[in-house]
Amino acid sequence: MLNAFFRFLLFSLVIVFISWILPGIDVDNFFAAMLACIVIALINTFVKPFLEVITLPVNYITLGVFSLILNALLLMLAGFITPGFEVEGFFSALFGSIILSIAAIGINKI
């Protein structure tokens, strides 16, 4: 239980860090980052598997590059849903999702 809470806090800090380095992603406060972390986790749990199955032919043709686009669109969806977390533009979402994915690999290794 403590491990999951620690990972949750680290992901929230990564979201704050992403908003600090990317000009198109804005987080009002740490509570909004925690809420965005929850929304992103819910989207990745319930929406992303369904969309991956639907976009499987496109993902196969592009050799997996379409997964980056899908992650960016899902981050934009999280920005649309979550109050206090805004994602302005596709390229900000793309770079933010790449940084978030790299950070997720590091956090999961800890």
N, C-alpha and C positions, 0 to 999 in steps of 0.2 A: 504494500500500500504506500509506503514511504517512497519507494522507487518510482511509482507512477506519479506521485505528487511532485517529486523532484524533476522528473522529465517534463511534466506540465509547466512548471516554473521556468525551466530552461527554454522550452519552445516559446513561451511568452516573452522571455528576454530576447530571443532571436527575432521575434516579430518586431519588438521595439528597435532592435539593432537595424533591421531591414528598413524600417521607416526612417531611421536616422541617416542611412547612407544612400537610399534611393529617393529622389525628389518626388516621384509620383505616388508613393505610398505614405499615408498619414495615419498616425495613431494618436488619439487624444490623450490617453493616459494608460497606466499599466492595467487597470481594470478592463479597458477596451481591448488591450492586447490579450488578456486572459480569455475574454469573451470570444475574440477572434480565433484563438487557439481551439476553443471548444467547437466553434462553428466549422472550422477547417477540418477538425477530427470527424465531426458528424458527416460533412460532405464527403470526405475520403472514405468513410465507412459505408455510407448508403448510396450515394450518387455515383461516385467514381467507378465502382465495378460495373454498374449498368452501362455507363457511357463507354467504358473500355471494350465491352462486348459489342456494342453497336458500332464503334469505330475500328474494330479489329481489321477489316480489309484495308482501310486507309493507313492504319498503323503498320500493317504488313508491307504495303507498297512503299511507304516512306522509311522503312527499316527502323521504326520506333521513334522517329523524330516527331511524329504527331503527338506523342505522349507529352512532350514539352508544351505544345500548344494547348492540349487538354488540361494540363496542370495550371497553365496561365489563366485559362478561362474559368477554372474552378476557383482560383484565387480571386478573380474578379467577382465571381458569384458570392464568395464569402465577404468581400468588401461591400457588395450591394446589400447583403442581408444584415451585417453587423453594424450597429450604431457605434460611431467613434472610430471606425476602421474604414478608411477609404483607399481605393485603388483607382488611380486616374491614368488610364491608358493601357494598351496591350503590352507595350514593351516594358513598362514598369512591372506589370504582373508577370511577364516572362522572366525577367531578371530576378524578381522577388521569389518566384517559385523555384528557380534554380538554386538560389542561396538557401532557401528553406529546405530543399531536398538534400543539399550538401550538409547542412547543419543537422538534419535528421539522421544522416548516416553517422555523424560524429556522436550525437547524443545517444543513439541506440547502441553504439560501441561501448559507451561508458557504462 
